[in-house]
């Protein structure tokens, strides 16, 4: 993925739930910071409507506008209000079909540099809702899942590093998206490696030496990454290496900082790139109470 210096268009999906409202607020904040245009997208699921319309009062349906008409008007009103109140160039877009597929297709068609979705309809719940879960698996560009209030800009960002090229791409995008935040690259050396070495027949002393060597190597690589990133950052990028299970360590470190946003790589490769989200990224998305930026 090529990281653009300019973020020109942001897509935010809304179903008008509290979680979507938090996503819209964050999208407006980032659009203003980058001078980007904002696409507000609501997707009307015809299949879901057909399955539910039987429970609606038939007489009421003859008085009230159909849901798709009401949603279009609500979306247009929201775009107009945002444009008037914030000065952001906001456009309303209405789609029909499966929500996640339409969100991803819209991002591709419109050349959006970032997609923002609410993590869940109720932002206080852990995990991801169905639409957010699908969108992060089908990224055409970085995806930000939002659960925190956008009352203030992000101040502390935790970047989960794995010492592969994708970590550099994710970190560079995070720095350019959130230049005023304090960034920390973070790597966890999984103790399971020691167990595998022990099962392989190595002695304790040999395992300890190998572990110390791997820890030192990881620290050198991470500090080198942080130093390189610091040259293009407004604040020095910090580096930390710990011994722990990666997914658990990232969630715990994000909570203890506390981080406002966690950055993870998508890790898809080849033909599976659009369907495979790494186990670590999935764990973080489902267990952290922070916003998560997934960078393909």
C-alpha positions as CSV (number, residue, x, y, z in Angstrom):
1,X,0.0,0.0,0.0
2,X,1.3,3.5,-0.9
3,X,0.8,6.0,1.9
4,X,-0.4,9.3,0.6
5,X,0.7,12.5,2.1
6,X,-2.7,14.0,1.6
7,X,-6.0,12.6,2.9
8,X,-8.5,14.1,0.4
9,X,-11.7,12.1,1.1
10,X,-13.0,10.2,4.2
11,X,-16.0,7.8,4.1
12,X,-18.0,7.4,7.3
13,X,-20.9,4.9,7.5
14,X,-23.9,5.6,9.6
15,X,-27.0,3.7,10.6
16,X,-27.9,6.6,13.0
17,X,-27.1,4.6,16.1
18,X,-25.1,6.1,19.0
19,X,-22.0,4.1,17.8
20,X,-22.4,5.6,14.3
21,X,-22.8,9.1,15.8
22,X,-19.4,8.7,17.5
23,X,-17.9,7.6,14.2
24,X,-19.4,10.7,12.4
25,X,-18.0,13.0,15.1
26,X,-14.5,11.5,14.7
27,X,-14.8,11.7,10.9
28,X,-15.7,15.4,11.1
29,X,-12.7,16.0,13.4
30,X,-10.3,14.3,11.1
31,X,-11.8,15.8,7.9
32,X,-11.3,19.3,9.4
33,X,-7.7,18.5,10.5
34,X,-6.8,17.4,7.0
35,X,-9.0,19.6,4.9
36,X,-10.7,16.5,3.5
37,X,-14.1,16.0,2.0
38,X,-16.6,13.8,3.9
39,X,-18.8,11.1,2.4
40,X,-21.7,10.1,4.7
41,X,-23.0,6.7,3.6
42,X,-26.2,5.0,4.8
43,X,-27.0,1.6,3.3
44,X,-30.6,0.4,3.2
45,X,-30.8,-3.4,3.5
46,X,-33.7,-4.4,1.4
47,X,-33.6,-8.0,2.5
48,X,-33.7,-7.0,6.2
49,X,-36.6,-4.7,5.4
50,X,-38.6,-7.4,3.7
51,X,-38.1,-9.7,6.6
52,X,-39.3,-7.1,9.1
53,X,-42.0,-5.2,7.4
54,X,-44.6,-7.8,8.4
55,X,-44.4,-6.7,12.0
56,X,-45.2,-3.1,11.1
57,X,-48.7,-1.8,11.4
58,X,-50.1,-1.7,7.8
59,X,-52.2,1.4,8.5
60,X,-49.1,3.3,9.8
61,X,-47.2,2.5,6.7
62,X,-49.8,4.3,4.7
63,X,-49.2,7.5,6.7
64,X,-45.4,7.5,7.5
65,X,-42.9,7.6,4.6
66,X,-41.2,4.2,3.8
67,X,-37.9,3.7,5.8
68,X,-35.7,4.3,2.8
69,X,-37.3,7.6,2.1
70,X,-37.1,8.7,5.7
71,X,-33.4,7.5,5.9
72,X,-32.5,9.5,2.8
73,X,-34.0,12.7,4.2
74,X,-32.3,12.1,7.6
75,X,-29.0,11.6,5.9
76,X,-29.4,14.7,3.7
77,X,-30.3,16.7,6.8
78,X,-27.2,15.4,8.7
79,X,-24.9,16.3,5.8
80,X,-26.3,19.8,5.5
81,X,-26.1,20.3,9.3
82,X,-22.4,19.2,9.4
83,X,-21.5,21.4,6.5
84,X,-23.1,24.4,8.0
85,X,-21.8,23.8,11.6
86,X,-18.3,22.7,10.8
87,X,-17.4,24.0,7.4
88,X,-16.6,20.5,6.2
89,X,-17.5,19.5,2.7
90,X,-20.1,16.8,3.5
91,X,-22.0,14.8,0.9
92,X,-24.9,12.4,1.6
93,X,-24.7,9.0,-0.2
94,X,-27.5,6.4,0.0
95,X,-26.8,2.8,-0.9
96,X,-28.9,-0.3,-1.2
97,X,-27.7,-3.8,-0.4
98,X,-25.5,-5.6,2.1
99,X,-23.9,-2.8,4.3
100,X,-20.3,-3.9,4.4
101,X,-20.0,-4.7,0.7
102,X,-21.5,-1.3,-0.2
103,X,-19.2,0.5,2.2
104,X,-16.1,-1.1,0.7
105,X,-17.3,-0.6,-2.9
106,X,-18.1,3.0,-2.2
107,X,-14.6,3.6,-0.8
108,X,-13.1,2.1,-3.9
109,X,-15.3,4.0,-6.3
110,X,-14.8,7.4,-4.7
111,X,-11.1,7.0,-3.9
112,X,-11.5,7.4,-0.2
113,X,-8.3,7.4,1.8
114,X,-10.0,6.3,5.1
115,X,-13.2,4.5,6.1
116,X,-14.6,5.2,9.6
117,X,-17.3,3.0,11.2
118,X,-18.7,2.6,14.6
119,X,-17.4,-0.5,16.4
120,X,-20.9,-1.3,17.6
121,X,-24.4,0.3,17.7
122,X,-23.8,0.8,21.4
123,X,-20.1,2.0,21.7
124,X,-20.0,0.8,25.3
125,X,-20.0,-2.8,24.3
126,X,-16.9,-4.8,23.6
127,X,-16.3,-6.5,20.3
128,X,-17.4,-5.5,16.8
129,X,-20.9,-5.4,15.3
130,X,-21.5,-7.4,12.2
131,X,-20.9,-4.6,9.7
132,X,-17.7,-3.3,11.3
133,X,-16.4,-6.9,11.5
134,X,-16.9,-7.4,7.8
135,X,-15.5,-4.0,6.7
136,X,-12.2,-4.6,8.4
137,X,-11.9,-7.9,6.6
138,X,-12.5,-6.3,3.2
139,X,-10.4,-3.1,3.3
140,X,-9.8,-1.0,0.2
141,X,-8.0,1.5,2.4
142,X,-7.3,1.9,6.2
143,X,-10.4,1.4,8.4
144,X,-10.9,3.2,11.7
145,X,-13.3,1.5,14.1
146,X,-14.6,4.0,16.7
147,X,-16.0,3.5,20.2
148,X,-14.6,6.6,22.0
149,X,-16.1,10.0,22.1
150,X,-14.5,12.5,19.7
151,X,-14.6,15.3,22.4
152,X,-10.8,15.8,21.9
153,X,-8.3,14.7,19.3
154,X,-6.3,11.6,19.8
155,X,-3.3,12.2,22.1
156,X,-1.7,8.8,22.5
157,X,-1.4,6.2,19.8
158,X,-0.1,2.6,20.3
159,X,1.2,1.0,17.1
160,X,1.4,-2.8,17.2
161,X,4.6,-3.8,15.4
162,X,5.7,-7.2,14.2
163,X,9.1,-6.2,12.6
164,X,7.7,-6.8,9.1
165,X,7.3,-4.2,6.3
166,X,3.6,-3.9,7.1
167,X,4.5,-2.4,10.5
168,X,6.3,0.5,8.8
169,X,3.4,1.1,6.4
170,X,0.9,1.1,9.3
171,X,3.1,3.4,11.4
172,X,3.7,5.9,8.6
173,X,-0.1,6.1,7.9
174,X,-0.8,6.6,11.6
175,X,1.8,9.4,11.8
176,X,0.3,11.2,8.9
177,X,-3.3,10.8,10.0
178,X,-2.6,11.8,13.6
179,X,0.5,14.0,13.5
180,X,-0.1,15.8,16.8
181,X,-0.4,12.6,18.9
182,X,2.4,10.9,20.8
183,X,3.1,7.6,19.0
184,X,4.6,4.4,20.5
185,X,5.6,1.3,18.6
186,X,5.1,-1.8,20.6
187,X,6.3,-5.4,20.2
188,X,5.7,-8.5,22.3
189,X,8.0,-11.5,22.2
190,X,5.7,-14.5,22.8
191,X,6.8,-16.8,25.6
192,X,5.4,-19.7,23.5
193,X,8.7,-19.5,21.6
194,X,10.5,-20.7,24.7
195,X,8.1,-23.5,25.1
196,X,8.6,-24.6,21.5
197,X,12.3,-24.6,21.9
198,X,12.0,-26.7,25.1
199,X,9.8,-29.2,23.3
200,X,12.4,-29.3,20.6
201,X,14.9,-30.6,23.1
202,X,17.0,-27.5,23.9
203,X,18.3,-27.1,27.5
204,X,17.1,-24.2,29.8
205,X,20.4,-22.3,29.5
206,X,20.4,-22.5,25.7
207,X,16.8,-21.4,25.6
208,X,17.6,-18.4,27.9
209,X,20.4,-17.3,25.7
210,X,18.3,-17.6,22.6
211,X,15.5,-15.7,24.2
212,X,17.8,-12.9,25.3
213,X,19.3,-12.8,21.8
214,X,15.8,-12.5,20.2
215,X,14.7,-9.9,22.8
216,X,17.8,-7.8,22.0
217,X,17.3,-8.2,18.3
218,X,13.6,-7.1,18.6
219,X,14.6,-4.1,20.7
220,X,17.3,-3.0,18.1
221,X,14.9,-3.4,15.2
222,X,12.1,-1.6,17.0
223,X,14.3,1.3,18.1
224,X,15.6,1.6,14.6
225,X,12.0,1.8,13.3
226,X,11.1,4.4,16.0
227,X,14.2,6.5,15.1
228,X,13.3,6.4,11.4
229,X,9.7,7.4,12.1
230,X,10.8,10.2,14.5
231,X,12.5,12.0,11.5
232,X,9.0,12.6,10.0
233,X,7.1,13.0,13.3
234,X,6.3,16.1,15.3
235,X,7.1,14.2,18.5
236,X,9.8,11.5,19.1
237,X,8.3,8.0,18.5
238,X,8.7,5.8,21.5
239,X,9.6,2.1,21.4
240,X,8.8,-0.8,23.8
241,X,9.5,-4.5,23.8
242,X,7.9,-6.9,26.3
243,X,7.7,-10.6,26.9
244,X,4.1,-11.6,26.7
245,X,1.4,-13.0,24.3
246,X,1.2,-10.4,21.6
247,X,-2.6,-9.9,21.5
248,X,-3.0,-9.8,25.3
249,X,0.0,-7.5,25.7
250,X,-1.3,-5.0,23.2
251,X,-4.8,-4.8,24.8
252,X,-3.2,-4.4,28.3
253,X,-0.7,-1.8,27.1
254,X,-3.4,0.2,25.4
255,X,-5.4,0.3,28.6
256,X,-2.5,1.2,30.8
257,X,-1.1,4.1,28.7
258,X,-4.0,4.8,28.2
259,X,-4.0,4.9,24.4
260,X,-6.8,6.7,22.5
261,X,-6.2,4.6,19.4
262,X,-4.5,1.3,18.6
263,X,-2.9,0.7,15.1
264,X,-2.7,-2.8,13.7
265,X,-1.8,-4.2,10.3
266,X,-4.3,-6.2,8.3
267,X,-1.7,-8.9,7.4
268,X,-3.6,-10.3,4.4
269,X,-1.5,-11.6,1.6
270,X,-2.0,-12.7,-2.0
271,X,-5.4,-14.1,-2.9
272,X,-6.5,-14.2,0.7
273,X,-5.6,-10.6,1.4
274,X,-9.3,-9.4,1.3
275,X,-10.6,-12.2,3.5
276,X,-7.9,-12.8,6.1
277,X,-7.5,-10.6,9.2
278,X,-4.6,-11.8,11.4
279,X,-5.4,-13.4,14.7
280,X,-3.7,-10.7,16.7
281,X,-5.7,-7.9,14.9
282,X,-8.9,-9.8,15.5
283,X,-8.2,-10.2,19.2
284,X,-7.4,-6.5,19.6
285,X,-10.5,-5.5,17.8
286,X,-12.7,-7.6,19.9
287,X,-11.2,-7.0,23.3
288,X,-9.9,-3.4,23.5
289,X,-12.0,-0.5,24.6
290,X,-10.0,1.8,22.4
291,X,-10.5,2.9,18.8
292,X,-8.6,0.7,16.4
293,X,-7.1,1.7,13.0
294,X,-6.5,-1.3,10.7
295,X,-4.1,-0.6,7.9
296,X,-3.9,-3.0,4.9
